[in-house]
């Protein structure tokens, strides 16, 4: 669990507003990402794959339809409920577990591959972010593949929306303000009433890591990095792009 008394992610992702405020991409983008995930990790039908912090399973459901034995874990009851409903509509019954990424309820070596996508890496504090990577490694077979999609710190600091009005699904508006805290290396986001800054509706706090910091954490968790990309299509990461994607292999025990 998060060390703070009321972790922002415990409440943020229980609200339907999070679907708008998280800026989930269009379905075609997700479709392209799913095809790329299969290629990047060389996934074969029948392999057992964990989607850690799966959200509403926009990747998990099509991966399961492609013949993979998917298990999704997320802390949000609402997101898992939405995932189940989406699966029912698509004729898919997903295997979903509510739990914490830093304390995975899975056996050692249970999976052939694992995913941690869409920037959930930095939600917790440093110790818990490291624990999440260590837990993912523990649950992978030796030689198991891991795909980590996170934020590029340099891009986030330069291009975060430091003051922006956002329209919610019901047509109402909120004011988003972002601030990078140099002392904690966290991007702090606050959504408030546009007419009253003191009426805070939601908050978020993301720990931003330099690539070398992430690579040290992956190595310490037991991973070898076999690819470093800025896009799911395998475009190499040059340093300035929004996304930072790692393809990793769990080292033999």
Helices and strands as residue ranges (DSSP letters): H 8-12, H 18-21, H 27-40, E 48-52, H 60-65, E 69-74, H 77-89, E 95-98, E 111-116, G 120-122, H 126-139, E 140-151, H 153-159, E 164-167, E 173-181, E 186-193, E 196-207, H 211-221, E 223-229, E 243-250
